[in-house]
């Protein structure tokens, strides 16, 4: 029996921005938010993208969905290339609109993700009606069913966002995304704005919905600990590049790249009396408009050599399915 193809295939994805200097745009200077990233996301699996703020994680997620336009590369979704779809032509516009319902996004801030002047029911129903998920007369009951499946009471349908807590709002945001019956959901720091006590509840609900609906997640987070618990695989991102990737437990417990090791060492200890690792990252993160030559991490790496300063490392396999980009790793 042949293996099923990945749901998402990302090849050499790039997103560059021209740098503005006052009233003028500086020609020849680009902010490389996403720089030649290639990844696959298996069907009904979760791929976590982790890294510090500003490393390009959220930009990558939005570019994959064409919420912002790419500068280069290719994204194949369920066998269909997304980036050669010209929305100016009517037929092609219909094609990409038909794909919109199959790809959804859950944003970080549940407070700004919902229109305060719309009821939760209207917010969820808008997409359901636009994409004709169910007949119009069935939409209210369908939306209530989805809200309840995401852990809210049926009264939420006629309530406004200001009547809810942050955790309840995020459940509503997730319900709005899942109401379209998508195959693929980009989750951009979906629990970062929530209290710790609520985070696990929302994540467990998302895992339950993944099992029920056969969802595929791209899970964006700065927290490697949460990502390990939620995802099947992890890709570590630094200054627009993937520096390590592999099965979640493999990356977490057998990290190879100095940057990944430092991220793990910065996590709080999970048990009383457990000794905390000391592996500090030197200096501050460089500007993405002035990316260091060679290995991008060499300005902050305590193990950097002359080769690291002049030659960019390639991703190489260090264990089955586990790759990292570091000159100091044998592979």
C-alpha positions as CSV (number, residue, x, y, z in Angstrom):
1,X,0.0,0.0,0.0
2,X,1.5,3.3,-1.1
3,X,2.0,6.1,1.4
4,X,-0.4,9.0,1.2
5,X,1.1,12.2,0.0
6,X,1.5,15.1,2.5
7,X,-1.3,17.6,2.7
8,X,1.0,20.6,2.5
9,X,4.3,20.7,0.5
10,X,6.3,23.9,0.9
11,X,9.3,24.4,-1.4
12,X,11.8,27.3,-1.2
13,X,9.2,29.6,0.3
14,X,10.4,33.3,0.5
15,X,8.8,36.5,1.8
16,X,10.9,39.6,1.5
17,X,9.9,43.2,2.4
18,X,11.5,46.3,1.0
19,X,12.9,48.5,3.9
20,X,11.4,51.9,4.3
21,X,13.7,54.7,5.4
22,X,11.6,57.7,6.4
23,X,9.6,58.8,3.4
24,X,11.7,56.7,1.0
25,X,12.1,53.0,0.3
26,X,15.7,51.9,0.3
27,X,16.4,50.0,-2.9
28,X,18.4,46.9,-2.7
29,X,17.7,46.4,1.0
30,X,15.2,43.7,1.9
31,X,13.9,42.3,5.2
32,X,14.0,38.5,4.6
33,X,11.2,37.4,6.9
34,X,11.0,33.9,5.4
35,X,14.1,32.9,3.4
36,X,14.1,29.7,1.4
37,X,12.0,27.4,3.7
38,X,11.0,23.9,2.6
39,X,8.7,21.7,4.7
40,X,6.0,19.1,4.4
41,X,3.0,18.6,6.7
42,X,1.6,15.1,6.8
43,X,-2.2,14.6,6.7
44,X,-3.9,14.6,10.1
45,X,-0.6,15.6,11.8
46,X,0.6,18.7,13.6
47,X,3.8,20.5,12.7
48,X,5.1,23.0,15.3
49,X,7.1,26.0,14.2
50,X,9.0,27.5,17.2
51,X,11.4,30.3,17.6
52,X,11.9,33.8,19.2
53,X,9.6,36.7,18.3
54,X,10.5,38.2,15.0
55,X,12.0,35.0,13.5
56,X,9.4,34.8,10.7
57,X,7.0,32.2,12.1
58,X,3.7,34.1,11.7
59,X,4.7,35.6,8.3
60,X,5.3,32.0,7.1
61,X,1.9,30.9,8.2
62,X,0.1,33.8,6.6
63,X,2.1,33.4,3.4
64,X,1.2,29.7,3.1
65,X,-2.4,30.7,3.2
66,X,-1.8,33.6,0.8
67,X,-3.1,36.1,3.3
68,X,0.1,37.9,2.3
69,X,1.7,37.4,-1.1
70,X,4.9,35.4,-1.4
71,X,8.2,36.6,-2.9
72,X,9.0,33.2,-4.2
73,X,8.7,29.5,-3.8
74,X,5.8,27.0,-4.0
75,X,3.1,25.7,-1.8
76,X,1.1,22.6,-2.9
77,X,-2.1,22.0,-0.9
78,X,-3.7,18.7,-1.4
79,X,-2.2,18.3,-4.8
80,X,-3.0,21.9,-6.0
81,X,-0.4,24.6,-6.4
82,X,-1.5,27.8,-4.6
83,X,0.9,30.4,-5.8
84,X,0.2,30.2,-9.5
85,X,-3.5,31.0,-9.0
86,X,-4.2,34.4,-10.5
87,X,-7.2,35.9,-8.7
88,X,-7.6,38.5,-11.4
89,X,-9.2,35.8,-13.7
90,X,-12.7,34.8,-12.8
91,X,-12.3,31.1,-13.0
92,X,-9.0,31.1,-11.0
93,X,-10.6,33.4,-8.4
94,X,-13.4,30.8,-8.0
95,X,-10.7,28.1,-7.6
96,X,-8.9,29.9,-4.8
97,X,-12.1,30.8,-3.1
98,X,-13.1,27.2,-3.1
99,X,-9.8,26.4,-1.3
100,X,-10.3,29.1,1.3
101,X,-12.8,27.0,3.2
102,X,-10.3,24.2,3.4
103,X,-7.6,26.3,4.9
104,X,-8.3,28.3,8.1
105,X,-6.3,30.4,10.6
106,X,-6.6,30.9,14.3
107,X,-4.9,34.2,15.4
108,X,-3.1,34.9,18.6
109,X,-5.2,37.6,20.2
110,X,-8.8,36.5,20.9
111,X,-9.7,40.0,21.9
112,X,-9.0,41.6,18.5
113,X,-10.0,38.5,16.4
114,X,-13.8,39.0,17.0
115,X,-15.8,42.1,15.9
116,X,-17.2,43.5,19.2
117,X,-20.4,44.7,17.3
118,X,-21.2,41.2,16.1
119,X,-22.7,38.4,18.1
120,X,-20.6,35.2,18.3
121,X,-23.3,33.5,16.2
122,X,-23.1,36.0,13.5
123,X,-19.3,35.8,13.4
124,X,-19.4,32.1,13.0
125,X,-22.3,32.1,10.6
126,X,-20.7,34.7,8.2
127,X,-18.2,32.2,6.8
128,X,-20.7,29.3,6.8
129,X,-23.1,31.3,4.6
130,X,-20.4,32.6,2.3
131,X,-19.0,29.2,1.6
132,X,-22.4,27.5,1.6
133,X,-21.4,24.9,4.2
134,X,-25.1,24.2,5.0
135,X,-28.3,25.6,3.7
136,X,-29.2,29.1,5.1
137,X,-32.1,27.9,7.2
138,X,-29.9,25.3,8.9
139,X,-27.0,27.7,9.6
140,X,-28.1,28.8,13.1
141,X,-28.4,25.2,14.4
142,X,-25.2,24.2,12.7
143,X,-23.3,27.1,14.3
144,X,-24.6,26.3,17.7
145,X,-23.5,22.7,17.3
146,X,-20.0,23.8,16.4
147,X,-19.8,26.2,19.3
148,X,-20.9,23.5,21.7
149,X,-18.4,21.1,20.3
150,X,-15.7,23.7,21.1
151,X,-16.8,23.8,24.7
152,X,-19.2,26.7,24.7
153,X,-22.9,26.8,25.8
154,X,-25.6,27.3,23.1
155,X,-26.3,30.7,24.6
156,X,-23.0,31.8,23.2
157,X,-24.6,32.0,19.8
158,X,-26.6,35.2,20.7
159,X,-23.9,36.7,23.0
160,X,-21.3,39.4,22.3
161,X,-17.5,39.0,22.7
162,X,-17.4,41.4,25.7
163,X,-19.5,38.9,27.7
164,X,-16.8,36.2,27.5
165,X,-13.4,35.6,29.1
166,X,-10.3,35.3,27.0
167,X,-10.5,31.5,27.0
168,X,-14.1,31.5,25.9
169,X,-13.3,34.0,23.1
170,X,-10.5,31.8,21.8
171,X,-12.9,28.9,21.7
172,X,-15.3,31.0,19.7
173,X,-12.4,32.0,17.3
174,X,-11.6,28.3,16.9
175,X,-15.2,27.4,16.3
176,X,-15.4,30.1,13.6
177,X,-12.4,28.5,11.8
178,X,-13.7,24.9,12.3
179,X,-17.2,25.7,11.1
180,X,-15.9,25.8,7.6
181,X,-14.9,22.1,7.9
182,X,-11.3,22.8,6.9
183,X,-8.6,20.3,6.2
184,X,-5.7,22.5,7.3
185,X,-5.6,25.1,10.2
186,X,-2.7,27.5,10.9
187,X,-2.7,28.2,14.7
188,X,-0.6,31.4,15.4
189,X,0.2,31.3,19.1
190,X,-3.4,30.3,19.9
191,X,-2.9,30.2,23.6
192,X,-0.3,32.8,24.2
193,X,-2.8,35.4,25.4
194,X,-4.5,33.0,27.8
195,X,-3.8,32.2,31.5
196,X,-1.8,29.0,32.1
197,X,-4.8,27.4,33.7
198,X,-6.9,27.9,30.5
199,X,-4.1,27.0,28.0
200,X,-4.2,23.3,28.5
201,X,-8.0,23.2,28.3
202,X,-8.0,24.9,24.9
203,X,-5.2,22.8,23.6
204,X,-6.9,19.6,24.7
205,X,-10.1,20.8,23.0
206,X,-8.1,21.4,19.8
207,X,-6.6,17.9,19.9
208,X,-10.1,16.4,20.4
209,X,-11.3,18.4,17.4
210,X,-8.3,17.2,15.3
211,X,-9.2,13.6,16.0
212,X,-12.9,14.1,15.3
213,X,-12.4,16.1,12.1
214,X,-9.2,14.7,10.8
215,X,-7.5,18.1,10.9
216,X,-3.9,19.0,10.0
217,X,-2.4,21.7,12.1
218,X,0.5,24.1,11.6
219,X,1.1,25.2,15.2
220,X,3.2,28.4,15.6
221,X,4.6,29.1,19.1
222,X,7.6,30.5,21.0
223,X,7.1,27.8,23.7
224,X,9.0,24.6,22.8
225,X,7.5,22.8,25.8
226,X,3.9,23.4,24.7
227,X,4.8,22.6,21.1
228,X,6.3,19.2,22.1
229,X,3.1,18.2,24.0
230,X,0.8,19.3,21.1
231,X,2.7,18.4,17.9
232,X,3.9,15.3,16.1
233,X,6.9,17.2,14.6
234,X,8.8,20.4,15.4
235,X,10.7,22.8,13.1
236,X,12.9,25.4,14.8
237,X,13.1,28.7,13.0
238,X,15.8,31.4,13.3
239,X,16.0,34.6,11.2
240,X,13.8,33.3,8.5
241,X,15.5,29.9,8.2
242,X,14.7,26.4,9.6
243,X,17.7,25.3,11.7
244,X,16.4,22.0,13.1
245,X,13.5,19.7,12.3
246,X,12.3,16.3,13.5
247,X,9.8,14.3,15.6
248,X,8.7,16.4,18.5
249,X,10.2,14.2,21.2
250,X,13.4,13.7,19.2
251,X,14.0,17.5,18.8
252,X,13.0,18.2,22.5
253,X,15.0,15.4,24.2
254,X,17.9,15.1,21.7
255,X,18.2,18.6,20.3
256,X,21.3,19.1,18.1
257,X,21.4,22.8,17.1
258,X,22.9,25.2,19.7
259,X,19.9,27.5,19.3
260,X,17.4,24.7,20.0
261,X,19.4,23.7,23.1
262,X,19.4,27.3,24.3
263,X,15.6,27.5,23.8
264,X,15.1,24.4,25.8
265,X,17.5,25.5,28.6
266,X,15.5,28.8,28.9
267,X,12.3,26.9,29.8
268,X,11.2,26.8,33.5
269,X,11.9,23.5,35.3
270,X,8.9,21.2,35.4
271,X,9.5,19.5,38.7
272,X,10.5,20.8,42.2
273,X,14.2,20.3,42.8
274,X,15.0,19.7,39.2
275,X,18.3,21.4,38.2
276,X,17.9,24.0,35.5
277,X,20.3,23.9,32.6
278,X,22.5,26.9,32.0
279,X,22.9,27.6,28.3
280,X,22.5,31.3,27.7
281,X,22.3,32.8,24.2
282,X,24.8,35.5,23.8
283,X,24.0,39.0,22.5
284,X,20.7,40.1,21.1
285,X,19.0,38.8,17.9
286,X,20.4,40.6,14.8
287,X,18.3,42.7,12.5
288,X,16.6,40.8,9.7
289,X,17.7,43.6,7.4
290,X,21.4,42.8,8.2
291,X,21.5,39.0,8.5
292,X,25.0,37.7,9.5
293,X,27.0,36.0,6.8
294,X,27.7,32.3,7.2
295,X,25.6,30.7,9.9
296,X,23.0,33.2,11.0
297,X,23.3,32.1,14.6
298,X,27.1,32.5,14.8
299,X,26.9,36.0,16.5
300,X,25.2,34.5,19.5
301,X,26.7,31.0,19.5
302,X,29.4,30.1,22.1
303,X,30.8,27.4,19.8
304,X,31.1,29.5,16.6
305,X,34.3,28.9,14.5
306,X,35.7,30.7,11.5
307,X,33.8,28.4,9.2
308,X,30.5,29.4,10.9
309,X,31.3,33.0,10.2
310,X,31.9,32.5,6.5
311,X,29.9,29.4,5.3
312,X,26.2,28.9,5.7
313,X,25.4,25.4,7.0
314,X,23.0,23.1,5.2
315,X,20.4,20.9,6.9
316,X,21.8,17.5,7.3
317,X,20.4,14.3,8.7
318,X,21.8,13.4,12.2
319,X,19.2,10.6,12.9
320,X,16.3,9.1,10.9
321,X,13.9,12.0,10.2
322,X,16.0,14.4,12.3
323,X,17.9,17.2,10.5
324,X,19.9,20.3,11.7
325,X,22.0,23.0,10.1
326,X,25.2,23.3,12.1
327,X,28.8,22.9,11.2
328,X,29.6,21.5,14.6
329,X,27.3,18.5,14.1
330,X,28.6,15.3,12.6
331,X,26.1,13.8,10.1
